[in-house]
């Protein structure tokens, strides 16, 4: 039998949220790309929660969109309910979240992939990667990727490979004592690739995640639950979506609660849970625990929230958010039926836990390329993260950098002051993550600057320069920025006198009267006032879009805080600019503690700033490192 060989530029392994973004980025940058999936029905699959966005995750989706990614556009086309979270708090933590029609989301993304020039879809399991050894004297890498082989024996020669295997590697699903060796939703697992990765020297890990049951809508009593509505005025995820196109009739979600009876059933059956019986090997996500974990770890809480969410417009399946589990089916049915509204529930799909192989992401550069293997990139849950949004963000960056490595262009690395994506990737590659990593607003030191509302102003220039955004899209952002600056300057210049007219208006709005003239900007900065509320004092104001007005108001109200964070960013940038030579001999640095020497050799940080964020490297170690770098610079300058 003759061997079949194909030549492409990029192979993307996996077609989940990371794989889709990676493949689209490579193809849109003109590279011949093939994306592999164990099933075309799993393209952009949502095996767990039926939503996109949420606290901090909404920021990631907005940033993916600003860079030229696809996730925001697809959810705008397929959402069935949308809500802005944390609206009672400051703008730094406002986060958009949308319920998706899961089937429509997958179909819409698949349609984009199928019609993307330079991109081919291949339903086939990848079983082996090929890499050739490199001369260490000429290169920091040990190997260079050359291609891969599928289970049917076809060899694809490639200049770069992006691994986005999600939760499929050696996956097994657990429901009590029942174990099935499949990927999510009963799809085929990928069982051969792990051995190939290990043979290339890649350090593997075993993580787990879980999902709750799906129930038949007709068996639920919604009169015992609290109805949860979407926003009256929907804000789109994508900066390219016309807001008029997302004002649709929305479906409701529902809220109910567990109770002590629920908890009693769980506690009585913990010995039948694979987690507590020691059957599960993998580490689970701390911030998305199973209901068993909640009951054990938060034993003082009399109840836990349960969100009942529709999986789509054309199905009766309802997602039971907040009650993921790996308990046996009989225990699941008993515990679910203690929850108000679920007394007669019919389970369509049992809750289950899933274990899978992933990597230690400390093996990656911030470009998401492996430090030891040139041309091999990775993104998504394979990197030890959790969540669709985290996956899409990594997939996009991995895809962009795979393409740029082939094109001999400088890689794109977003730092912690530029984007949540920068925080996400920096945390993955510099910190020792022993559980699936989840993005949170508290992880971002400069979150007032990294708001979801200004992602386009922060990142669209990069998306345009990379080649994923059009000149028109970038021009729109430039024009928006110009309007914001012009309007802020206008408001700072217009003075309102301490006259009777102004006094009456301010008193009617519960604000203090003026004793001397004040600018409109000064009035808007008052907590009780806003851009809209001072309109009667500003009859000649220009007609501006909601997006521009939002930015103007945030800049005025939070100017002091913003300026403070900008100064903090300046200090951060100084440390990031102090580069560390890739071949620096840490063993030769006197006074560097043993632990710091070991960690620095393991992580190989590219900057002093990155080195300072590695666990086990103290401020004293950084001082020693700075002295060493200064001495080397002095030695070079003398030559």
C-alpha positions as CSV (number, residue, x, y, z in Angstrom):
1,X,0.0,0.0,0.0
2,X,1.4,3.4,-1.0
3,X,2.0,6.0,1.7
4,X,-0.1,9.2,1.4
5,X,1.7,12.4,2.1
6,X,0.3,16.0,2.2
7,X,2.2,19.2,2.5
8,X,0.7,22.2,4.4
9,X,1.9,25.2,6.3
10,X,0.1,24.6,9.6
11,X,-1.6,21.7,11.2
12,X,-4.1,22.5,14.0
13,X,-4.9,19.5,16.2
14,X,-8.4,19.8,17.7
15,X,-11.4,21.9,16.6
16,X,-12.7,23.2,19.9
17,X,-12.8,26.9,20.8
18,X,-8.9,27.1,20.8
19,X,-8.5,25.1,17.6
20,X,-11.1,27.2,15.7
21,X,-9.4,30.5,16.5
22,X,-5.9,29.1,15.8
23,X,-6.9,27.7,12.4
24,X,-8.8,30.8,11.3
25,X,-6.0,33.0,12.3
26,X,-3.4,31.0,10.3
27,X,-5.7,30.7,7.2
28,X,-6.6,34.4,7.3
29,X,-2.9,35.2,7.3
30,X,-2.5,33.3,4.1
31,X,-1.1,30.0,5.3
32,X,-2.4,26.7,4.0
33,X,-3.9,25.2,7.1
34,X,-5.6,21.9,8.0
35,X,-7.6,21.4,11.2
36,X,-8.0,17.9,12.6
37,X,-11.0,16.8,14.7
38,X,-12.1,13.4,16.0
39,X,-15.6,14.4,14.8
40,X,-16.8,17.3,12.6
41,X,-19.8,17.3,15.0
42,X,-17.5,18.5,17.8
43,X,-16.4,21.7,16.0
44,X,-16.9,24.5,18.5
45,X,-18.7,22.1,20.8
46,X,-20.0,23.4,24.2
47,X,-19.8,20.2,26.2
48,X,-20.4,22.0,29.5
49,X,-22.2,25.3,30.2
50,X,-24.3,26.8,27.3
51,X,-22.9,30.3,27.6
52,X,-20.1,32.6,26.5
53,X,-18.6,35.3,28.7
54,X,-19.2,36.0,32.4
55,X,-17.1,37.7,35.0
56,X,-13.6,38.4,33.4
57,X,-14.4,35.9,30.6
58,X,-16.4,38.6,28.9
59,X,-13.2,40.6,28.8
60,X,-11.4,37.8,27.0
61,X,-14.1,37.5,24.4
62,X,-14.0,41.2,23.7
63,X,-10.2,41.1,23.4
64,X,-10.3,38.1,21.1
65,X,-12.7,40.1,18.9
66,X,-10.6,43.2,19.0
67,X,-7.6,41.2,17.7
68,X,-9.6,39.8,14.8
69,X,-10.9,36.5,16.4
70,X,-14.3,34.9,15.7
71,X,-15.9,34.0,19.1
72,X,-17.6,37.3,19.7
73,X,-19.2,37.4,16.2
74,X,-20.6,33.8,16.5
75,X,-22.2,34.4,19.9
76,X,-23.8,37.6,18.7
77,X,-25.4,35.5,16.0
78,X,-26.6,32.6,18.2
79,X,-27.3,33.9,21.7
80,X,-30.7,33.5,23.3
81,X,-30.2,35.6,26.4
82,X,-27.7,38.3,27.2
83,X,-26.9,40.1,30.4
84,X,-24.2,42.5,31.7
85,X,-22.9,41.2,35.0
86,X,-21.7,43.3,38.0
87,X,-23.5,46.4,36.7
88,X,-23.9,47.7,40.3
89,X,-20.1,47.8,40.7
90,X,-17.4,49.8,38.9
91,X,-16.8,49.5,35.1
92,X,-13.6,47.5,35.7
93,X,-15.6,44.4,36.6
94,X,-18.6,44.8,34.2
95,X,-18.7,41.6,32.2
96,X,-21.0,40.5,29.4
97,X,-22.5,37.0,29.5
98,X,-24.7,35.4,26.9
99,X,-26.7,32.2,26.8
100,X,-26.0,30.4,23.6
101,X,-28.1,28.1,21.4
102,X,-25.4,25.4,21.6
103,X,-26.3,23.7,18.4
104,X,-26.5,26.9,16.4
105,X,-23.2,28.2,17.8
106,X,-21.4,25.0,16.7
107,X,-23.1,25.1,13.3
108,X,-22.3,28.8,12.8
109,X,-18.6,28.4,13.6
110,X,-18.4,25.3,11.4
111,X,-19.9,27.3,8.5
112,X,-17.2,29.9,8.9
113,X,-14.4,27.3,9.0
114,X,-15.8,25.4,6.0
115,X,-15.9,28.6,3.9
116,X,-12.5,30.1,5.0
117,X,-10.0,30.2,2.1
118,X,-6.7,28.3,2.8
119,X,-8.4,26.1,5.5
120,X,-9.4,22.5,5.3
121,X,-11.2,20.3,7.9
122,X,-10.1,16.7,8.4
123,X,-12.0,14.3,10.6
124,X,-9.2,12.1,11.8
125,X,-7.3,11.3,15.0
126,X,-3.7,12.5,15.2
127,X,-1.6,9.8,16.7
128,X,2.0,11.0,16.3
129,X,4.1,14.2,15.9
130,X,7.4,14.3,14.0
131,X,10.3,16.5,15.0
132,X,13.9,16.5,13.9
133,X,16.9,17.2,16.3
134,X,18.7,20.5,16.0
135,X,22.3,21.4,16.7
136,X,22.2,22.9,20.2
137,X,25.3,25.1,19.4
138,X,23.3,27.0,16.8
139,X,19.8,27.0,18.4
140,X,18.1,27.3,21.8
141,X,15.5,24.7,20.7
142,X,16.3,21.0,20.9
143,X,14.0,19.9,18.0
144,X,12.0,21.4,15.1
145,X,8.5,20.2,14.3
146,X,8.2,18.6,10.8
147,X,4.7,17.2,10.7
148,X,2.3,14.5,12.0
149,X,0.6,11.2,11.3
150,X,-3.1,10.3,11.5
151,X,-4.5,7.0,12.7
152,X,-5.1,6.0,9.1
153,X,-1.4,6.5,8.3
154,X,-1.5,9.7,6.3
155,X,1.5,11.9,7.0
156,X,1.2,15.7,6.9
157,X,4.4,17.6,6.5
158,X,4.0,21.0,8.2
159,X,6.1,24.0,9.1
160,X,4.1,24.5,12.4
161,X,1.7,22.5,14.5
162,X,-0.8,24.0,17.0
163,X,-2.0,21.5,19.7
164,X,-5.6,22.3,20.9
165,X,-6.7,18.9,22.1
166,X,-9.0,20.1,24.8
167,X,-10.2,17.3,27.1
168,X,-9.8,14.5,24.6
169,X,-6.4,13.0,25.3
170,X,-6.8,9.6,27.0
171,X,-10.1,10.9,28.3
172,X,-12.4,8.9,30.5
173,X,-15.8,9.9,31.9
174,X,-17.0,8.9,35.4
175,X,-20.5,8.6,36.7
176,X,-20.2,6.8,40.1
177,X,-18.8,3.4,39.5
178,X,-19.5,3.6,35.8
179,X,-16.4,4.6,33.7
180,X,-16.5,5.1,29.9
181,X,-13.4,5.7,27.9
182,X,-14.7,8.6,25.8
183,X,-14.3,12.3,25.3
184,X,-17.0,14.8,26.3
185,X,-20.6,14.1,25.2
186,X,-19.7,10.5,24.4
187,X,-17.4,11.5,21.5
188,X,-14.3,9.4,20.7
189,X,-11.3,10.0,22.9
190,X,-7.8,10.5,21.4
191,X,-5.7,7.8,23.0
192,X,-2.5,7.6,21.1
193,X,-1.0,11.1,21.0
194,X,0.0,11.3,24.6
195,X,2.8,8.7,24.1
196,X,4.1,10.6,21.1
197,X,4.2,13.8,23.1
198,X,6.0,12.1,26.0
199,X,8.6,10.7,23.7
200,X,9.4,14.2,22.5
201,X,10.2,15.1,26.1
202,X,6.9,17.0,26.9
203,X,5.8,16.9,30.5
204,X,2.2,15.6,30.8
205,X,-0.4,16.1,33.5
206,X,-3.7,14.7,34.4
207,X,-6.6,17.1,35.1
208,X,-10.3,16.7,35.5
209,X,-13.4,18.8,35.1
210,X,-17.1,18.0,35.3
211,X,-20.5,18.9,34.0
212,X,-24.0,18.8,35.6
213,X,-27.0,16.9,34.3
214,X,-29.3,18.0,31.5
215,X,-33.0,17.7,32.2
216,X,-36.2,17.6,30.2
217,X,-37.9,21.0,30.4
218,X,-41.3,19.4,30.5
219,X,-40.5,17.7,33.8
220,X,-39.6,20.9,35.7
221,X,-41.9,23.1,37.7
222,X,-40.8,26.7,37.0
223,X,-43.4,28.2,39.4
224,X,-41.1,27.2,42.3
225,X,-38.1,29.0,40.8
226,X,-37.1,32.7,40.3
227,X,-37.2,33.8,36.7
228,X,-34.1,35.4,35.4
229,X,-34.4,37.8,32.5
230,X,-31.9,39.2,30.0
231,X,-31.1,42.9,29.6
232,X,-33.6,45.1,27.9
233,X,-30.8,46.8,25.9
234,X,-28.4,44.1,24.7
235,X,-24.7,45.0,24.2
236,X,-23.0,42.9,21.5
237,X,-19.8,41.1,22.1
238,X,-18.2,42.0,18.8
239,X,-17.2,45.5,18.0
240,X,-18.2,44.7,14.4
241,X,-21.8,43.8,15.3
242,X,-24.5,46.5,14.8
243,X,-26.2,46.9,18.2
244,X,-29.6,47.0,16.4
245,X,-29.0,43.4,15.2
246,X,-28.9,41.9,18.8
247,X,-32.1,43.4,20.1
248,X,-34.1,40.2,20.0
249,X,-36.8,38.4,22.0
250,X,-34.9,36.6,24.7
251,X,-35.6,33.4,26.6
252,X,-35.6,33.2,30.4
253,X,-33.3,31.4,32.8
254,X,-34.3,30.2,36.2
255,X,-32.9,30.2,39.7
256,X,-33.5,27.7,42.5
257,X,-31.5,26.4,45.5
258,X,-30.3,23.2,47.1
259,X,-31.3,22.5,50.7
260,X,-30.3,20.5,53.7
261,X,-32.1,17.4,52.4
262,X,-30.0,17.7,49.2
263,X,-26.8,17.9,51.2
264,X,-27.7,14.9,53.4
265,X,-28.1,12.7,50.4
266,X,-24.7,13.8,49.0
267,X,-22.9,13.3,52.4
268,X,-24.5,9.9,52.8
269,X,-23.1,8.8,49.4
270,X,-19.6,10.4,49.3
271,X,-18.1,6.9,49.3
272,X,-19.7,6.3,45.9
273,X,-18.2,9.5,44.4
274,X,-15.1,8.8,42.3
275,X,-13.6,12.0,43.6
276,X,-13.7,10.8,47.3
277,X,-13.3,7.1,46.5
278,X,-9.9,7.9,45.0
279,X,-10.9,6.6,41.5
280,X,-10.2,10.0,39.9
281,X,-6.5,10.7,39.4
282,X,-6.8,14.2,37.9
283,X,-6.9,17.6,39.8
284,X,-10.1,19.5,39.4
285,X,-10.8,23.2,39.1
286,X,-11.0,25.0,42.5
287,X,-13.2,27.8,41.2
288,X,-15.8,25.5,39.5
289,X,-16.3,22.8,42.1
290,X,-18.7,19.8,41.9
291,X,-21.7,19.9,44.2
292,X,-19.9,17.2,46.3
293,X,-17.0,19.6,46.8
294,X,-19.3,22.4,47.7
295,X,-21.2,20.4,50.4
296,X,-17.9,19.2,51.9
297,X,-15.8,22.4,51.7
298,X,-18.6,24.8,52.5
299,X,-20.5,22.7,55.1
300,X,-21.7,25.9,56.9
301,X,-23.8,27.0,53.9
302,X,-27.4,25.8,54.2
303,X,-28.0,26.1,50.4
304,X,-26.3,26.6,47.0
305,X,-27.6,28.4,43.9
306,X,-28.8,26.2,41.0
307,X,-29.3,27.9,37.6
308,X,-31.6,26.2,35.2
309,X,-30.6,27.3,31.7
310,X,-31.9,26.4,28.2
311,X,-29.5,24.6,25.9
312,X,-31.1,26.1,22.8
313,X,-34.3,27.2,21.1
314,X,-35.0,23.8,19.5
315,X,-34.5,21.5,22.3
316,X,-36.1,20.8,25.7
317,X,-32.7,20.1,27.4
318,X,-32.1,22.3,30.4
319,X,-28.6,22.8,31.9
320,X,-28.5,22.5,35.7
321,X,-25.8,25.1,36.5
322,X,-24.1,24.8,39.9
323,X,-24.6,21.1,40.4
324,X,-21.9,19.3,38.4
325,X,-21.3,15.9,39.9
326,X,-19.7,12.5,39.4
327,X,-22.1,10.6,41.7
328,X,-23.9,7.5,40.5
329,X,-27.1,7.9,38.5
330,X,-29.4,6.8,41.3
331,X,-27.8,9.3,43.8
332,X,-28.0,12.1,41.2
333,X,-31.7,11.5,40.6
334,X,-32.4,11.5,44.4
335,X,-30.4,14.7,45.1
336,X,-31.8,16.6,42.1
337,X,-35.3,15.8,43.1
338,X,-34.9,17.5,46.5
339,X,-34.4,20.9,44.7
340,X,-37.5,23.1,44.4
341,X,-38.9,22.8,40.9
342,X,-37.0,19.6,40.2
343,X,-39.1,17.2,42.3
344,X,-40.3,15.3,39.2
345,X,-37.3,15.9,37.0
346,X,-36.4,13.6,34.1
347,X,-32.6,13.4,33.4
348,X,-31.8,13.4,29.7
349,X,-28.0,13.3,30.3
350,X,-26.3,12.3,33.6
351,X,-23.8,14.6,35.2
352,X,-20.2,13.2,34.9
353,X,-16.6,14.1,35.6
354,X,-14.0,13.8,32.8
355,X,-10.3,13.2,33.2
356,X,-7.8,14.0,30.5
357,X,-4.1,14.6,29.7
358,X,-2.7,18.1,29.4
359,X,0.7,19.7,29.7
360,X,2.6,21.7,32.3
361,X,2.4,25.2,30.6
362,X,5.7,26.2,32.1
363,X,7.2,24.5,29.1
364,X,5.9,27.3,26.9
365,X,7.1,30.7,26.0
366,X,4.7,33.6,26.2
367,X,4.2,33.1,22.5
368,X,2.7,29.7,23.4
369,X,5.5,27.9,21.5
370,X,7.3,25.1,23.3
371,X,10.7,26.1,24.6
372,X,12.3,22.9,23.4
373,X,10.5,22.3,20.1
374,X,10.6,25.0,17.4
375,X,7.3,25.4,15.5
376,X,5.2,23.5,18.0
377,X,2.5,25.7,19.7
378,X,-0.4,24.9,21.9
379,X,-3.6,26.5,23.3
380,X,-6.7,25.9,25.4
381,X,-7.4,23.2,28.0
382,X,-4.4,21.3,26.7
383,X,-2.4,24.1,28.4
384,X,-4.0,23.4,31.8
385,X,-6.7,26.1,31.7
386,X,-10.5,25.8,31.9
387,X,-13.2,27.6,30.0
388,X,-14.2,28.3,26.4
389,X,-13.1,31.9,26.6
390,X,-9.6,31.1,28.0
391,X,-9.3,28.5,25.2
392,X,-10.3,30.9,22.4
393,X,-7.8,33.5,23.6
394,X,-4.9,31.1,23.7
395,X,-5.9,29.5,20.4
396,X,-5.9,32.9,18.7
397,X,-2.4,33.9,20.1
398,X,-1.0,30.5,19.3
399,X,-2.3,30.6,15.8
400,X,-1.1,34.1,15.2
401,X,2.4,33.2,16.4
402,X,2.5,30.0,14.5
403,X,1.8,32.0,11.3
404,X,4.3,34.7,12.2
405,X,7.0,32.1,12.9
406,X,6.6,30.8,9.4
407,X,6.6,34.3,7.9
408,X,9.8,35.2,9.8
409,X,8.0,38.0,11.7
410,X,8.3,39.0,15.3
411,X,5.9,37.2,17.6
412,X,2.9,38.9,19.3
413,X,3.2,38.8,23.1
414,X,0.6,40.8,25.1
415,X,1.8,41.9,28.5
416,X,-0.2,42.1,31.7
417,X,-0.8,45.9,31.2
418,X,-2.2,45.4,27.7
419,X,-4.9,42.7,28.1
420,X,-6.5,40.0,30.2
421,X,-5.1,37.7,27.5
422,X,-1.6,38.9,28.6
423,X,-2.5,38.1,32.2
424,X,-3.9,34.7,31.3
425,X,-0.8,33.6,29.3
426,X,1.7,35.1,31.7
427,X,0.1,33.3,34.6
428,X,0.1,30.0,32.7
429,X,3.8,30.2,31.7
430,X,5.3,31.7,34.9
431,X,3.3,30.2,37.7
432,X,3.0,26.7,39.0
433,X,-0.6,25.8,38.3
434,X,-1.6,22.6,39.9
435,X,-5.2,22.8,38.9
436,X,-7.2,24.0,35.8
437,X,-6.6,27.7,35.5
438,X,-9.6,30.0,35.4
439,X,-9.5,33.7,34.5
440,X,-10.8,36.1,37.2
441,X,-10.8,39.9,37.4
442,X,-8.8,39.8,40.6
443,X,-5.8,38.3,38.7
444,X,-5.4,41.5,36.6
445,X,-3.4,44.1,38.5
446,X,-4.4,46.9,36.0
447,X,-8.0,45.9,35.6
448,X,-9.3,49.5,35.6
449,X,-7.3,50.0,32.4
450,X,-8.2,46.6,31.0
451,X,-12.0,47.0,30.9
452,X,-14.1,45.1,28.5
453,X,-15.6,48.3,27.1
454,X,-12.2,49.6,25.8
455,X,-10.8,46.4,24.3
456,X,-11.0,47.8,20.8
457,X,-9.1,50.9,21.8
458,X,-6.4,48.8,23.4
459,X,-6.0,46.0,20.9
460,X,-7.5,46.8,17.5
461,X,-4.3,48.4,16.2
462,X,-2.4,45.1,17.0
463,X,-5.1,43.1,15.2
464,X,-4.8,45.4,12.2
465,X,-1.0,45.3,12.1
466,X,-1.1,41.5,12.4
467,X,-3.5,41.4,9.4
468,X,-6.7,40.1,10.9
469,X,-8.6,43.3,10.8
470,X,-9.4,45.5,7.8
471,X,-8.3,49.1,7.3
472,X,-11.9,50.2,7.7
473,X,-12.3,48.4,11.0
474,X,-9.1,50.1,12.3
475,X,-10.2,53.5,10.9
476,X,-13.5,53.2,12.8
477,X,-11.6,52.6,16.1
478,X,-9.3,55.6,15.4
479,X,-12.3,57.8,14.7
480,X,-13.9,56.6,17.9
481,X,-10.8,57.5,19.9
482,X,-10.6,60.9,18.3
483,X,-14.2,61.6,19.2
484,X,-13.6,60.5,22.8
485,X,-10.6,62.8,23.2
486,X,-12.4,65.8,21.5
487,X,-15.4,65.4,23.7
488,X,-13.4,65.2,27.0
489,X,-11.5,68.3,26.0
490,X,-14.8,70.1,25.2
491,X,-16.3,69.2,28.5
492,X,-13.2,70.4,30.4
493,X,-13.4,73.8,28.6
494,X,-17.1,74.6,29.0
495,X,-17.7,76.4,32.3
496,X,-21.1,76.5,34.1
497,X,-21.7,79.6,36.1
498,X,-23.1,79.7,39.7
499,X,-26.4,81.0,38.4
500,X,-30.0,80.4,39.3
501,X,-30.7,78.1,36.3
502,X,-27.7,75.8,37.1
503,X,-28.6,75.9,40.8
504,X,-32.2,74.7,40.1
505,X,-31.0,71.9,37.8
506,X,-28.4,70.6,40.2
507,X,-30.7,70.8,43.2
508,X,-33.4,68.8,41.3
509,X,-30.8,66.1,40.7
510,X,-29.8,66.0,44.4
511,X,-26.4,67.6,43.7
512,X,-24.7,70.4,45.6
513,X,-25.1,73.9,44.1
514,X,-22.2,75.8,42.6
515,X,-20.5,78.6,44.5
516,X,-18.1,79.3,41.7
517,X,-18.0,78.3,38.1
518,X,-17.2,74.7,37.3
519,X,-16.5,72.8,34.1
520,X,-19.0,70.2,32.8
521,X,-16.3,67.6,33.3
522,X,-16.1,68.6,37.0
523,X,-19.9,68.2,37.3
524,X,-19.9,64.8,35.5
525,X,-17.2,63.6,37.9
526,X,-19.7,63.9,40.8
527,X,-21.0,60.5,41.9
528,X,-24.7,61.5,41.6
529,X,-24.3,63.1,38.2
530,X,-23.6,61.7,34.7
531,X,-23.1,62.7,31.1
532,X,-26.8,62.2,30.5
533,X,-27.9,64.1,33.6
534,X,-26.1,67.3,32.7
535,X,-27.5,67.4,29.2
536,X,-29.8,70.3,30.1
537,X,-26.7,72.4,31.1
538,X,-25.1,71.5,27.7
539,X,-27.5,72.3,24.9
540,X,-24.9,72.4,22.2
541,X,-23.3,69.0,22.8
542,X,-22.6,66.9,19.7
543,X,-24.5,63.8,18.8
544,X,-22.3,60.8,19.8
545,X,-22.7,57.1,19.9
546,X,-23.3,55.2,23.2
547,X,-19.8,53.7,23.0
548,X,-18.2,57.1,22.8
549,X,-20.3,58.5,25.6
550,X,-19.5,55.5,27.8
551,X,-15.7,56.1,27.4
552,X,-16.0,59.8,28.0
553,X,-17.9,59.3,31.3
554,X,-15.5,56.6,32.5
555,X,-12.4,58.7,31.8
556,X,-13.9,61.7,33.6
557,X,-15.2,59.8,36.6
558,X,-12.2,57.6,37.2
559,X,-9.5,60.0,36.0
560,X,-7.5,59.9,39.3
561,X,-7.6,56.2,39.5
562,X,-6.7,55.8,35.9
563,X,-3.7,58.1,36.2
564,X,-2.5,56.1,39.2
565,X,-2.6,52.8,37.4
566,X,-0.8,54.4,34.4
567,X,2.1,55.3,36.7
568,X,2.1,51.7,38.0
569,X,2.2,50.4,34.5
570,X,5.3,52.7,33.8
571,X,7.2,50.9,36.6
572,X,6.0,47.5,35.4
573,X,7.2,48.3,31.9
574,X,10.7,49.2,33.1
575,X,11.1,45.7,34.5
576,X,9.7,44.1,31.4
577,X,12.2,46.0,29.2
578,X,15.1,44.6,31.1
579,X,15.7,41.5,28.9
580,X,17.5,38.4,30.1
581,X,19.7,36.7,27.5
582,X,18.3,33.3,26.6
583,X,21.6,31.6,27.3
584,X,22.3,33.3,30.6
585,X,24.2,30.9,32.9
586,X,22.3,31.0,36.2
587,X,24.7,28.5,37.8
588,X,27.5,31.1,37.3
589,X,25.7,33.9,39.3
590,X,27.1,34.2,42.8
591,X,24.7,34.9,45.7
592,X,21.7,33.6,43.8
593,X,19.7,31.2,46.1
594,X,19.5,27.5,45.1
595,X,15.7,27.6,44.8
596,X,15.8,30.7,42.6
597,X,18.6,29.2,40.4
598,X,16.5,26.1,39.9
599,X,13.3,28.0,39.1
600,X,15.1,30.4,36.7
601,X,16.7,27.5,34.9
602,X,13.3,25.8,34.6
603,X,11.3,28.7,33.4
604,X,14.0,30.6,31.4
605,X,12.2,34.0,31.8
606,X,12.7,36.5,29.0
607,X,12.7,39.6,31.2
608,X,13.4,40.6,34.8
609,X,9.7,41.4,35.2
610,X,8.7,37.9,34.2
611,X,11.4,36.5,36.5
612,X,10.0,38.5,39.4
613,X,6.6,36.7,39.0
614,X,8.0,33.2,39.3
615,X,7.2,31.5,42.6
616,X,10.4,30.9,44.6
617,X,12.2,33.9,43.2
618,X,12.5,36.6,45.9
619,X,13.1,40.3,45.6
620,X,16.6,39.7,46.9
621,X,17.2,37.3,44.0
622,X,15.9,39.9,41.5
623,X,18.4,42.4,43.0
624,X,21.2,39.8,42.4
625,X,20.0,39.2,38.9
626,X,19.9,43.0,38.1
627,X,23.5,43.4,39.3
628,X,24.6,40.5,37.1
629,X,22.8,41.9,34.0
630,X,24.3,45.4,34.7
631,X,27.8,43.9,34.9
632,X,27.3,42.0,31.7
633,X,26.1,45.2,29.9
634,X,29.1,47.1,31.2
635,X,31.5,44.3,30.0
636,X,29.9,44.4,26.5
637,X,30.1,48.3,26.4
638,X,33.8,48.2,27.3
639,X,34.5,45.8,24.4
